[in-house]
């Protein structure tokens, strides 16, 4: 059954928020997260692997966009995508709607275009992520200080990061970094912020992938994660928030450099 919450909430671009891209991004995230309270019946039919067809094809297309297999500027049709991923049109359309919501597909007369990577979008997503992750880190530290959460798994993920750091495996470190931030999201206990954070990360992932091959940054990330983790373990909410926001801001500086180079090479 499909149950939809009332659509009476105004579009963020029709309100006074429209002059603030960060506020628009956060408002849109919250609005979209609240939009559906149940899944269509056909999505509840699990595949043998325990995943719906819509979720499976969503992840496949998302991965192709992030990795560049479906590069920025590429135009696809639903027919070609259905054939490529061997899925029927109904789950494909559900996946496409999700990708449109993440701004990873833009519908045009000729089909679905993968939007270009832009400095404006990168700054907007990164600034929104900085605010959200600062909040999540502070909430996680607060939960630890009150004995409502244990950061053991976060420490384990960080230890795994330190073990594989000498290998220089960019793909693996990218995955472990994702695990670290995902576990922090769980520790926070803040479901509203966590939902928005997940959506922002999905939209931001192709910028992270673009910068994956900078070894100096991998070492610095490990140091920054240790600072965040230590603050959370000590239950110091303000310190955790400050360390996290500094971590995201440092990453943004790298993305500016890498993206600038990529845009120059493209032109």
Buried (B, 14 or more C-beta within 10 A) or exposed (E): EEEEEEEEEEEBEEEEBEEEBBBBBBBBBBBBBEEEEEBBEEBEEEEEEEEBBBBBBBEBBBEBBBEEEBEBEBEBEBEEBBEBBEBEEEBBBBBBBBBEBBBBBBEEEEBBBBEEBEEEBBBBBBBBBBBBBBBBBBBBBBBBBEEEBEBEEBBEBBEBBEEBBEEEEBEBBBEBBBBBBBBBBEBBBBEEBBBBBBBBBBBBBBBBBBBBEBEEBBEBBBEBBBBBBBBBBBBBBEBBBBBBBBBBEEBBEBBBEBBEEBEEEEE
